[in-house]
């Protein structure tokens, strides 16, 4: 039995009364220069003063720039009246960057020019560094023909004209006139006039001299005769491409002629051996129809000049002497069939000239059609 005077600890809690400060005490609010730390004791030095709190800046210190239209923005980019900027830079900024790039590219150009001068010191203007088998050209010269079609039709090898219309065939004779002009007028080739030497199989040109190729008397393949184009019996000129230092290995032994050499050329070489064996040192030329039908329609072919059939050996080797011109051979079609497309193939013959019809090595192909 419990004592009624004992307090009941299980009674429901009551709300605590609010804390009241003694009257007369100031409220615990902090001023701008105070904090919650206790005041320093008299024996301690006073702390350094705290910097003042930042105050809100004036509203007028920052403002949004005015909105410009597209046209005004472009105008301002070209020239800003307020800042004096042109294309986004002031004149002093443009002067600094211009001076920088002027010096930069000037040094770069100077370095390039110096390297180029060093490179050219390793080259000879007349003698190629890579020759014969070491070069891209190699040792197998190609055969070319003139006149050639215009540059706009460079893939074509067709010579087509009407023999009865001068304006039609004059196009081809003008091309031949232009091609042969340097042969007729020595002064057109630098150094040729004073370097020309009248070569022969017995008189080879001295070092630095070049042989003359007189095309003025190759009748009827002359400019005065219109190269016989007006008679529908045209002339075609052949030349062997130049390869520095290349020396032909001649077929000058009748017992060593190749089996695929044309019979008429073999006969010519046999006759020449009996009459003038010195002329056997020649790069021979043969031309014929490419197919049996072409052989039948091409007719007889005359080779000019009449005293040789090919390129004389005294023109070789090519050493890039001043005024040098490649030797020529003209072929005259005496009775070609009109109105028929003629496929012609010409070959150069020497022991070190290889023939490949696919790659046109050592030979040349062209077509003739006369209406």
C-alpha positions in Angstrom: 0.0 0.0 0.0 1.6 3.1 -1.2 1.9 6.3 0.5 -0.5 8.8 -1.0 2.0 11.6 -0.4 4.5 10.0 -2.8 4.5 11.9 -6.2 3.2 9.9 -9.2 6.1 9.5 -11.7 3.9 8.1 -14.4 1.8 11.2 -14.7 1.6 12.7 -18.3 4.3 15.4 -19.0 3.4 19.0 -18.9 4.6 21.7 -21.2 7.6 23.7 -20.0 7.2 27.3 -19.4 9.0 29.7 -21.9 12.3 31.0 -20.9 12.2 34.4 -19.6 15.2 36.7 -19.3 15.6 38.8 -16.3 14.2 42.2 -16.7 16.7 44.8 -17.9 18.9 42.5 -19.9 19.3 43.4 -23.6 18.1 40.8 -26.2 20.9 38.6 -27.6 20.9 40.0 -31.1 24.3 40.4 -33.0 25.3 43.7 -34.5 27.2 44.0 -37.8 30.6 43.9 -36.2 29.9 41.3 -33.6 29.8 37.5 -33.5 29.0 34.8 -31.1 32.6 34.4 -29.7 33.1 35.6 -26.1 34.7 38.9 -25.6 38.4 38.9 -25.1 39.8 39.1 -21.7 41.6 42.3 -20.7 44.9 40.6 -20.7 44.7 39.4 -24.3 45.4 41.8 -27.3 42.3 42.8 -29.2 41.7 40.8 -32.4 42.2 42.6 -35.7 39.2 44.4 -37.0 37.0 42.3 -39.4 36.5 43.7 -42.9 33.1 45.2 -43.5 30.5 42.9 -45.0 29.9 43.5 -48.7 27.0 45.7 -49.4 24.7 45.3 -52.4 26.2 47.0 -55.3 24.7 49.8 -57.1 22.1 48.6 -59.6 23.5 50.9 -62.2 27.0 49.2 -62.2 25.8 46.4 -64.5 23.4 46.6 -67.3 22.5 44.4 -70.3 23.9 45.7 -73.6 21.4 46.8 -76.1 20.0 44.2 -78.4 21.2 44.7 -82.1 19.6 43.4 -85.2 21.5 41.2 -87.6 22.4 44.0 -90.0 23.6 46.2 -87.1 25.7 43.3 -85.8 27.3 42.9 -89.1 28.0 46.6 -89.4 29.5 46.6 -85.9 31.7 43.7 -86.8 33.1 45.6 -89.8 33.6 48.8 -87.7 32.7 49.5 -84.1 32.3 53.2 -83.6 32.5 53.0 -79.8 35.8 51.0 -79.6 37.3 51.8 -83.0 37.6 48.0 -83.8 37.7 46.8 -87.3 36.8 43.1 -87.8 36.9 42.6 -84.0 40.4 44.1 -83.6 41.8 47.6 -83.0 44.4 49.0 -85.3 47.2 48.4 -82.9 46.1 44.8 -82.6 46.0 44.4 -86.3 49.5 45.9 -86.6 50.9 43.5 -84.0 49.4 40.4 -85.5 50.4 41.6 -89.0 54.0 42.1 -88.0 54.0 38.7 -86.3 52.8 36.9 -89.5 55.1 39.0 -91.7 58.1 37.9 -89.7 56.8 34.3 -89.4 56.2 33.7 -93.1 59.3 35.7 -94.0 61.4 33.3 -92.0 59.5 30.3 -93.4 60.0 31.5 -97.0 63.7 32.1 -96.3 64.1 28.6 -95.0 62.3 27.1 -98.0 64.4 29.1 -100.4 67.6 28.0 -98.7 66.6 24.3 -98.8 65.6 24.7 -102.5 69.0 26.2 -103.3 70.8 23.3 -101.5 68.6 20.9 -103.5 69.4 22.5 -106.9 73.1 22.3 -106.1 72.8 18.5 -106.4 71.3 18.7 -109.9 72.9 19.2 -113.3 70.8 21.3 -115.8 71.9 19.0 -118.7 72.7 15.6 -117.2 69.8 13.8 -115.4 70.7 12.2 -112.1 68.9 8.9 -112.9 69.7 7.5 -116.3 68.8 4.4 -118.4 67.8 1.5 -116.1 67.8 3.7 -113.0 65.3 6.1 -114.5 61.6 5.9 -114.9 61.9 6.1 -118.7 64.1 3.1 -118.9 66.1 2.0 -121.9 63.4 1.2 -124.5 62.6 4.4 -126.5 59.1 5.0 -127.9 58.2 5.9 -131.4 56.1 9.0 -132.2 54.4 10.4 -135.2 53.4 13.8 -136.6 50.9 15.3 -137.3 48.9 14.3 -134.2 45.2 15.1 -133.5 44.4 18.2 -131.5 44.8 18.3 -127.8 41.0 18.3 -127.3 41.0 14.8 -128.8 44.3 13.6 -127.3 43.2 9.9 -127.0 42.7 9.7 -130.7 45.3 8.7 -133.2 43.2 9.2 -136.3 44.2 11.4 -139.3 41.0 12.0 -141.2 40.4 14.5 -143.9 38.9 15.2 -147.3 41.5 15.5 -150.1 39.2 17.7 -152.2 38.7 20.4 -149.6 41.7 22.6 -148.8 40.3 23.9 -145.5 39.9 20.3 -144.4 43.4 19.0 -145.0 45.1 22.4 -144.3 44.6 21.7 -140.6 47.0 18.8 -140.8 49.6 20.5 -143.0 49.7 23.5 -140.7 50.5 21.2 -137.8 53.4 19.7 -139.8 54.7 23.2 -140.7 54.7 24.1 -137.0 56.5 20.9 -136.1 59.2 21.2 -138.8 59.8 24.9 -138.3 62.7 24.3 -135.9 64.3 22.0 -138.4 64.1 24.5 -141.3 65.1 27.5 -139.2 68.1 26.7 -137.0 67.9 30.0 -135.1 64.6 29.0 -133.5 66.4 26.5 -131.3 68.8 28.1 -128.7 72.4 27.3 -129.5 71.6 25.3 -132.6 73.0 27.7 -135.2 76.5 27.7 -133.9 76.5 24.1 -132.8 75.3 22.5 -136.1 77.7 20.0 -137.6 77.3 18.3 -141.0 77.4 14.7 -139.8 77.9 11.6 -141.8 78.6 8.0 -141.0 82.3 8.9 -141.6 82.1 12.2 -139.7 80.7 11.9 -136.2 79.9 15.1 -134.4 82.5 16.4 -131.9 81.7 16.8 -128.2 79.0 19.4 -127.7 78.1 19.7 -131.4 74.8 18.5 -132.9 73.9 16.9 -136.3 71.8 18.7 -138.8 68.6 17.2 -140.2 67.8 18.9 -143.5 64.1 18.3 -144.2 63.8 21.0 -147.0 64.6 18.5 -149.8 62.5 15.6 -148.8 60.1 15.9 -151.8 57.2 15.4 -152.0 57.1 15.6 -148.2 57.8 19.3 -148.1 55.8 22.4 -147.1 55.7 23.7 -150.7 54.0 20.5 -151.8 51.6 20.5 -148.9 53.1 17.2 -147.9 51.0 15.7 -150.7 47.8 15.9 -148.6 46.0 17.7 -151.4 46.6 14.6 -153.6 45.3 12.2 -151.0 48.7 10.7 -150.6 49.8 12.1 -147.3 53.2 12.1 -145.6 53.7 11.1 -141.9 56.8 12.0 -140.0 58.3 9.6 -137.4 60.7 10.4 -134.5 62.3 8.3 -131.8 61.9 9.6 -128.3 65.1 10.9 -126.6 66.7 8.9 -123.8 69.8 10.4 -122.3 72.9 8.2 -122.8 71.0 5.6 -124.8 73.1 4.0 -127.6 71.4 1.7 -130.1 72.7 -1.8 -130.7 72.3 -2.0 -134.5 71.2 -4.8 -136.7 74.2 -4.4 -139.0 74.9 -8.1 -139.6 72.7 -9.7 -142.2 73.2 -13.1 -140.5 71.7 -11.8 -137.3 68.4 -10.3 -138.4 65.3 -11.2 -136.4 62.8 -13.6 -137.9 59.9 -11.2 -137.5 61.6 -8.4 -139.3 59.7 -7.5 -142.6 61.1 -9.1 -145.7 61.4 -5.9 -147.6 63.5 -4.4 -144.8 65.7 -7.5 -144.7 66.2 -7.2 -148.5 67.1 -3.5 -148.1 69.7 -4.3 -145.4 71.2 -7.0 -147.6 71.5 -4.6 -150.6 73.0 -1.9 -148.4 75.7 -4.2 -147.1 76.9 -4.7 -150.6 76.7 -1.0 -151.7 77.5 1.0 -148.6 78.1 -1.1 -145.4 78.9 2.0 -143.3 75.2 2.9 -143.3 74.3 -0.3 -141.6 74.7 1.5 -138.2 71.1 2.7 -138.4 67.9 2.3 -136.3 65.7 0.8 -139.0 62.1 1.7 -139.6 59.3 -0.4 -141.0 55.6 0.5 -141.6 52.8 -1.6 -142.8 49.1 -2.2 -142.4 48.2 -3.7 -139.0 45.8 -6.3 -140.3 45.6 -8.2 -143.6 42.8 -5.9 -144.9 45.0 -2.9 -144.0 48.0 -4.4 -145.8 45.9 -4.7 -148.9 44.5 -1.2 -148.8 47.5 0.8 -147.6 49.4 0.5 -151.0 53.1 1.3 -151.4 55.0 3.2 -148.8 58.1 5.3 -149.6 60.7 6.2 -146.9 62.4 9.6 -146.9 65.1 10.7 -147.2 65.6 8.2 -150.0 69.2 7.4 -149.1 68.3 5.8 -145.8 65.5 4.0 -144.0 65.6 5.0 -140.4 67.5 7.0 -137.9 71.3 7.3 -138.5 73.6 6.1 -135.7 75.6 9.4 -135.7 72.7 11.1 -133.9 73.4 8.9 -130.9 73.9 8.9 -128.0 71.7 11.8 -127.0 73.7 13.9 -124.4 71.4 17.0 -124.2 73.8 19.1 -126.2 72.5 22.6 -126.9 70.5 22.8 -130.1 70.0 19.0 -130.4 66.9 17.8 -132.4 65.8 14.2 -132.9 66.4 12.6 -136.3 63.3 12.2 -138.4 62.0 9.8 -141.1 59.1 10.6 -143.4 56.8 7.9 -144.8 54.8 8.7 -147.9 51.7 6.7 -148.7 51.7 6.6 -152.5 48.3 5.0 -153.2 46.2 4.5 -150.1 42.6 3.4 -150.7 40.1 6.2 -150.1 37.0 5.9 -147.9 38.6 3.1 -145.9 40.0 3.3 -142.4 43.6 2.2 -142.5 45.3 0.9 -139.3 49.1 1.6 -139.6 51.8 0.2 -137.4 55.4 1.4 -137.5 58.3 -0.2 -135.7 61.9 0.8 -134.8 64.5 -1.9 -135.1 67.5 -2.3 -132.9 68.7 -5.1 -130.7 68.0 -3.2 -127.6 64.5 -2.0 -128.7 61.7 -4.3 -127.5 58.3 -4.5 -129.2 55.1 -4.8 -127.4 51.9 -4.1 -129.3 49.8 -3.9 -126.1 52.0 -1.2 -124.4 53.2 0.3 -127.7 56.8 -0.2 -126.8 59.2 0.3 -129.7 56.3 0.9 -132.1 53.5 3.4 -132.8 50.0 2.9 -134.1 47.8 5.4 -136.0 44.9 5.4 -138.4 44.4 7.2 -141.7 41.1 7.8 -143.4 40.9 9.8 -146.6 37.4 10.7 -148.0 
